[in-house]
């Protein structure tokens, strides 16, 4: 039976190694069977034959051919091929002698095939080392195929209502910052700007008209306060004069009363003398006349004193009135000035409002030119010439291609060893290139919690499902082929945790 030999090329995979070892095992078994058969033949040649021939010669060619056929049938049976019937197999089993122990057979084969032993040992070592490095490599990274490139998609809309008179871009075209994309009819906004400027001029004229009233009011109020002070001073002087007049009248009254008392005493004394005829009637009449005159003078002086007292009351009332006028003037002076200042402030506010209207009208006019906020690629364009647009209506979208990242949805069982700044290799399926990156940040919650309808275990029948968490991966700058990346591309990130 021909020997089985291993393949010329060294096995690479584990399956190839197993197949090679199996073939070597078959070859060793076939070699052992061949050696056993040779040993059996030698024993039969040395033993005496049944017909008494002890010459020790070999069997005839016919017998030898039959024996070879039996050997071939036996080898075919060992290799799993059909050959021989059941009786022949039983006869062969009866003729076979017991095999030596496996340890002896293995030792004999080892002595006969040292190279095979070396190859087996080398294969086992290679398998162990390869398995170790394979396990180490598989544990050195975490990957997922649930990932895509993300980026900002800026919606471009109109800030004012109007009619489109010009569109200067199309889908998939590149634009630069401040490039004009759409023009709206500016006629209405030009008229509004002119009206706002007219209102501003009117408000400024009213402010100029009101501004001089403030110093005029200040001067008028100061004059009124001064006049009121003068009136108070005059009233105080008049009251002091009236008091002096009243005091003088009281003094004259007292003098007249004293003279009247003296005249009355003289009249009584002379009346006594005239009654005794010691003096003449003429002298008595003179003293009686003097007494009556002094009594009339007292009445006159009393009337003057009363009039002076009334004058004092009048002067006091005039003084109180002047003081009230002064207080009113002093109180009204800041109020009148404040009123004028408030009026000026109102005019100034009207001017500011008019300026704001002018600025708003100017902005609305500038909004008639819709420009790109930054560079990128245009997509989802829906605007056409002649179309009526309203404020907030989306006209197109711009995708910036200079700020891209990867959103990788790792399973919650994979993020145990993930943290920011870890190195990441990102394979792009569309262009079959690998890019270098790093974990920028970790998520705040699972993707399901950010969904429109997050799952809620309201019924109590909770089914555990492995959740995914979106991890943001940022590309390193200045990499070849980065300009070919677009949001939405499928990627396969591999995070190196060791």
Secondary structure, DSSP 8 states (H G I E B T S, - for coil): -------SS---SHHHHHHHHHHHHHHHHHHHHHHHHHHHHHHHHHS--TTS--S-----HHHHHHHHHHHHHHHHHHTT---S-HHHHHHHHHH------HHHHHHHHHHH-HHHHHHHHHHHHHHHHHHHHHHHHHTSEEE-S-EEEEEEEEEEE-SS-EEEEEE---TT-EE-TT-EEEEE--HHHHHHHHHHHHHHHHHHHHHHHHHTHHHHHHHHHHHHHHHHHHHHHHHHHHHHHHHHHHHHHHHHHHHHHHHHHHHHHHHHHHHHHHHTTSS-HHHHHHHHHHHHHHHHHHHHHHHHHHHHHHHHHHHHHHHHHHHHHHHHHHHHHHHHHHHHHHHHHHHHHHHHHHHHHHHHHHHHHHTTEEE-SS-EEEES----TT-EE-TT-EEEEEEEEEEEEEEEEEETTT-TT--TT-EEEEEETTTTEEEEEEEEE--SS-TTTTSTT-----SS-------EEEEEEEE-SS-TTGGG--TT-BEEEEEE--
